[in-house]
Amino acid sequence: MKKIKSFISEFKEFISRGSVIDLAVGIVVGGAFTTIVKSLVDDIIMPVIGFLFGGINFTQLKYVFKAATETTPEAAIYYGNFIQNIVNFLLISFVIFTVIKAINVFRRKKEEPAEEPAPEEPSEEILLLREIRDSLKK
């Protein structure tokens, strides 16, 4: 019974850490972000690319091994979907790269210490006092 209580208390401690909660939030936001980027690629970018390539709909590009018959479905490789997923991956990677780059720039600025003012030149009185001190030492 003690082991179960210990296990449960350890689990509570683990789950209440900030990093676990941050990770959970990141996963949820990442899923939503992926949906947005997928829509951007599927609904905006790929139609433009298809238009530039002569009205091609990439999702319909396929290599058919065996045509469909009344009893068997079509056997094909849908390479158009693969091309679209590559574009999705590249866009998501690019956006994540730019966001992380911006965060790193912000962190560097935050960590840089404030510039200290240049030391002032000693006044003539201090210079004269230093000369007197040095001559007394000799």
DOGUNU-532557 format. One record per residue (C-alpha): z, x, y; residue number from 1; residue in one letter. Coordinates in nm, 2 decimals, always signed. Layout:
! DOGUNU-532557
@w=Z; u=X; v=Y; i=NUM; aa=a $
...
***
This chain:
! DOGUNU-532557
@w=+0.00; u=+0.00; v=+0.00; i=1; aa=m $
@w=+0.08; u=+0.29; v=+0.24; i=2; aa=k $
@w=-0.26; u=+0.44; v=+0.17; i=3; aa=k $
@w=-0.43; u=+0.12; v=+0.27; i=4; aa=i $
@w=-0.23; u=+0.09; v=+0.59; i=5; aa=k $
@w=-0.30; u=+0.45; v=+0.67; i=6; aa=s $
@w=-0.67; u=+0.40; v=+0.61; i=7; aa=f $
@w=-0.68; u=+0.09; v=+0.83; i=8; aa=i $
@w=-0.50; u=+0.27; v=+1.11; i=9; aa=s $
@w=-0.74; u=+0.56; v=+1.08; i=10; aa=e $
@w=-1.03; u=+0.32; v=+1.10; i=11; aa=f $
@w=-0.89; u=+0.15; v=+1.41; i=12; aa=k $
@w=-0.85; u=+0.49; v=+1.58; i=13; aa=e $
@w=-1.20; u=+0.59; v=+1.48; i=14; aa=f $
@w=-1.36; u=+0.26; v=+1.60; i=15; aa=i $
@w=-1.17; u=+0.26; v=+1.93; i=16; aa=s $
@w=-1.29; u=+0.60; v=+2.03; i=17; aa=r $
@w=-1.53; u=+0.59; v=+2.33; i=18; aa=g $
@w=-1.80; u=+0.78; v=+2.15; i=19; aa=s $
@w=-1.83; u=+0.52; v=+1.88; i=20; aa=v $
@w=-1.86; u=+0.24; v=+2.13; i=21; aa=i $
@w=-2.11; u=+0.45; v=+2.33; i=22; aa=d $
@w=-2.31; u=+0.50; v=+2.02; i=23; aa=l $
@w=-2.31; u=+0.12; v=+1.94; i=24; aa=a $
@w=-2.42; u=+0.04; v=+2.29; i=25; aa=v $
@w=-2.69; u=+0.31; v=+2.27; i=26; aa=g $
@w=-2.83; u=+0.16; v=+1.95; i=27; aa=i $
@w=-2.84; u=-0.19; v=+2.09; i=28; aa=v $
@w=-3.00; u=-0.08; v=+2.41; i=29; aa=v $
@w=-3.24; u=+0.14; v=+2.22; i=30; aa=g $
@w=-3.35; u=-0.15; v=+2.00; i=31; aa=g $
@w=-3.42; u=-0.36; v=+2.31; i=32; aa=a $
@w=-3.60; u=-0.07; v=+2.48; i=33; aa=f $
@w=-3.82; u=-0.03; v=+2.17; i=34; aa=t $
@w=-3.92; u=-0.39; v=+2.19; i=35; aa=t $
@w=-4.01; u=-0.35; v=+2.56; i=36; aa=i $
@w=-4.22; u=-0.04; v=+2.50; i=37; aa=v $
@w=-4.39; u=-0.20; v=+2.19; i=38; aa=k $
@w=-4.49; u=-0.49; v=+2.41; i=39; aa=s $
@w=-4.61; u=-0.25; v=+2.68; i=40; aa=l $
@w=-4.83; u=-0.07; v=+2.43; i=41; aa=v $
@w=-4.95; u=-0.38; v=+2.23; i=42; aa=d $
@w=-5.01; u=-0.61; v=+2.53; i=43; aa=d $
@w=-5.11; u=-0.38; v=+2.81; i=44; aa=i $
@w=-5.21; u=-0.03; v=+2.71; i=45; aa=i $
@w=-5.40; u=-0.08; v=+2.39; i=46; aa=m $
@w=-5.62; u=-0.36; v=+2.53; i=47; aa=p $
@w=-5.72; u=-0.13; v=+2.81; i=48; aa=v $
@w=-5.79; u=+0.16; v=+2.57; i=49; aa=i $
@w=-5.98; u=-0.08; v=+2.35; i=50; aa=g $
@w=-6.19; u=-0.20; v=+2.64; i=51; aa=f $
@w=-6.26; u=+0.17; v=+2.74; i=52; aa=l $
@w=-6.38; u=+0.23; v=+2.38; i=53; aa=f $
@w=-6.62; u=-0.07; v=+2.39; i=54; aa=g $
@w=-6.39; u=-0.37; v=+2.32; i=55; aa=g $
@w=-6.22; u=-0.24; v=+2.01; i=56; aa=i $
@w=-5.91; u=-0.41; v=+1.89; i=57; aa=n $
@w=-5.72; u=-0.13; v=+1.73; i=58; aa=f $
@w=-5.51; u=-0.35; v=+1.51; i=59; aa=t $
@w=-5.82; u=-0.48; v=+1.33; i=60; aa=q $
@w=-5.95; u=-0.13; v=+1.24; i=61; aa=l $
@w=-5.94; u=-0.09; v=+0.87; i=62; aa=k $
@w=-6.11; u=+0.08; v=+0.58; i=63; aa=y $
@w=-6.17; u=-0.18; v=+0.30; i=64; aa=v $
@w=-6.16; u=-0.05; v=-0.06; i=65; aa=f $
@w=-6.22; u=-0.38; v=-0.22; i=66; aa=k $
@w=-6.32; u=-0.70; v=-0.04; i=67; aa=a $
@w=-6.12; u=-1.01; v=-0.10; i=68; aa=a $
@w=-6.23; u=-1.25; v=-0.36; i=69; aa=t $
@w=-6.11; u=-1.60; v=-0.45; i=70; aa=e $
@w=-5.85; u=-1.46; v=-0.68; i=71; aa=t $
@w=-5.76; u=-1.12; v=-0.53; i=72; aa=t $
@w=-5.66; u=-1.02; v=-0.18; i=73; aa=p $
@w=-5.84; u=-0.75; v=+0.02; i=74; aa=e $
@w=-5.74; u=-0.39; v=-0.05; i=75; aa=a $
@w=-5.76; u=-0.19; v=+0.27; i=76; aa=a $
@w=-5.61; u=+0.08; v=+0.48; i=77; aa=i $
@w=-5.52; u=-0.05; v=+0.83; i=78; aa=y $
@w=-5.56; u=+0.27; v=+1.03; i=79; aa=y $
@w=-5.58; u=+0.08; v=+1.35; i=80; aa=g $
@w=-5.21; u=-0.01; v=+1.32; i=81; aa=n $
@w=-5.13; u=+0.35; v=+1.25; i=82; aa=f $
@w=-5.31; u=+0.45; v=+1.58; i=83; aa=i $
@w=-5.12; u=+0.19; v=+1.77; i=84; aa=q $
@w=-4.79; u=+0.31; v=+1.62; i=85; aa=n $
@w=-4.87; u=+0.67; v=+1.72; i=86; aa=i $
@w=-4.93; u=+0.55; v=+2.08; i=87; aa=v $
@w=-4.59; u=+0.36; v=+2.06; i=88; aa=n $
@w=-4.42; u=+0.68; v=+1.94; i=89; aa=f $
@w=-4.57; u=+0.90; v=+2.21; i=90; aa=l $
@w=-4.48; u=+0.66; v=+2.49; i=91; aa=l $
@w=-4.12; u=+0.61; v=+2.37; i=92; aa=i $
@w=-4.08; u=+0.99; v=+2.33; i=93; aa=s $
@w=-4.22; u=+1.05; v=+2.68; i=94; aa=f $
@w=-3.99; u=+0.79; v=+2.84; i=95; aa=v $
@w=-3.69; u=+0.93; v=+2.65; i=96; aa=i $
@w=-3.78; u=+1.28; v=+2.75; i=97; aa=f $
@w=-3.81; u=+1.19; v=+3.12; i=98; aa=t $
@w=-3.48; u=+1.00; v=+3.11; i=99; aa=v $
@w=-3.30; u=+1.29; v=+2.95; i=100; aa=i $
@w=-3.46; u=+1.54; v=+3.19; i=101; aa=k $
@w=-3.34; u=+1.32; v=+3.48; i=102; aa=a $
@w=-2.99; u=+1.31; v=+3.34; i=103; aa=i $
@w=-2.98; u=+1.68; v=+3.29; i=104; aa=n $
@w=-3.09; u=+1.74; v=+3.65; i=105; aa=v $
@w=-2.81; u=+1.50; v=+3.77; i=106; aa=f $
@w=-2.55; u=+1.68; v=+3.55; i=107; aa=r $
@w=-2.65; u=+2.02; v=+3.68; i=108; aa=r $
@w=-2.62; u=+1.91; v=+4.04; i=109; aa=k $
@w=-2.28; u=+1.76; v=+3.96; i=110; aa=k $
@w=-2.16; u=+2.08; v=+3.79; i=111; aa=e $
@w=-2.28; u=+2.32; v=+4.06; i=112; aa=e $
@w=-1.99; u=+2.43; v=+4.27; i=113; aa=p $
@w=-2.01; u=+2.37; v=+4.64; i=114; aa=a $
@w=-2.14; u=+2.67; v=+4.83; i=115; aa=e $
@w=-1.87; u=+2.87; v=+4.99; i=116; aa=e $
@w=-1.92; u=+2.97; v=+5.35; i=117; aa=p $
@w=-2.01; u=+3.33; v=+5.41; i=118; aa=a $
@w=-1.72; u=+3.55; v=+5.50; i=119; aa=p $
@w=-1.68; u=+3.60; v=+5.87; i=120; aa=e $
@w=-1.72; u=+3.94; v=+6.03; i=121; aa=e $
@w=-1.39; u=+4.08; v=+6.13; i=122; aa=p $
@w=-1.31; u=+4.07; v=+6.50; i=123; aa=s $
@w=-1.30; u=+4.39; v=+6.71; i=124; aa=e $
@w=-0.92; u=+4.38; v=+6.71; i=125; aa=e $
@w=-0.90; u=+4.38; v=+6.33; i=126; aa=i $
@w=-1.15; u=+4.67; v=+6.32; i=127; aa=l $
@w=-0.95; u=+4.86; v=+6.57; i=128; aa=l $
@w=-0.63; u=+4.80; v=+6.37; i=129; aa=l $
@w=-0.80; u=+4.91; v=+6.05; i=130; aa=r $
@w=-0.90; u=+5.24; v=+6.22; i=131; aa=e $
@w=-0.55; u=+5.30; v=+6.34; i=132; aa=i $
@w=-0.41; u=+5.23; v=+5.99; i=133; aa=r $
@w=-0.66; u=+5.47; v=+5.83; i=134; aa=d $
@w=-0.59; u=+5.74; v=+6.08; i=135; aa=s $
@w=-0.21; u=+5.70; v=+6.02; i=136; aa=l $
@w=-0.26; u=+5.74; v=+5.65; i=137; aa=k $
@w=-0.43; u=+6.07; v=+5.70; i=138; aa=k $
***
